[in-house]
């Protein structure tokens, strides 16, 4: 995963409301915008805005059924993201240790 994609995912998860929305979707797939609005105590418009950002970061995917949009997490993105962060931290660690001396 390139650094631009890592940054986009990190930015998407930085907002606390968005992180809580992602967490709710991860806990129970197929939540609708209305479900999330009730669960998080925000308007459906706010949920839609946050879902768009999560979709653009490829953290969730949404499918429309009638008038409802159902969301689910994309596990592969999270796995790749965490692996990339682990690799990144390994490449940074020696430089940090050298600075401490």
N, C-alpha and C positions, 0 to 999 in steps of 0.2 A: 504494500500500500504506500503510495507516495505521500509526502509531507503535506501537500495541499489537501488531500482527502482526509488525512488525520486531523488537520486544522478545522476542516468543515464539520466533521463529526463532533469534535471537541466543542466547537462553537455552538452547534445545535444542542448539545447536552449541558451547556453552561447555564442556561436559563432555568431557574428552579421549577417554574410551572411546567415547562417543557419536559424536564427530567421526570417530574411526577407523572405527567401524561404518559411518557415512555414506560415508566415503571408499571403503571396501571395496565397498559396494553400488554406488556411482557407477562404480567401475572395472569391475565385472562384475555386470550386472543378474541378477535371478532367483536370488540367493543365498538359501539356506534358513537358518533359525535355527540349525540344526546346523552348517552350513558356517561361519557367522559365529562360533559358539562355538569351533569348532576353530581358526579363523583368528586370533581375538582372545585365545584362551586363557582364556575366562571361561565360566561356566555358561550353559546355555540359558535359565534363569530370568532371569539378568542381561541377556542379549541381548533377551529378550521385553520386559523393562522399558524398555530403551533404545529398542527399535523402537516401542513405544507412544508415547513422547515424540516421536520423529521423525515418526510418523504424525499425531499431534495438531497438530504444527507444519506439516503438509502438505508435508514434505520428502521423504517416501517414501510409496509405496502398497504394500499387501500383498495378495496373493491366495492363497487356500487351494486346494491341489490334494491331495485325499486327506488324509493326516495332515501334509503339509508346507505351510508358509507361505513363499511366495516374495516377495522384496522388490525394488523398483526405485525409483530416484530420480524425482522430479517436476521435470524440467528447468525448467518454466515458473515454479515457485516460486523457484528459485535465480535465474533471470534477473530476475524481478520484485524480489526481495530486493536483488540487487546494484545494479539500477537505482535503487531507492529509497535505498540507502545513498549512491550517487553524488550523487543530488539533495540528500539531507540534508547531505552534506559541502559541497556548493556553497553552501547557504544558511547554513551555520555559518562558513565560511571568512572572509567579510568581517568578521564580529563578532570573530573571533580576531585578525585583523590590526589592527583598531582598538584592541584591548586592548594590543597590543605597543608601541604608540607612546607 
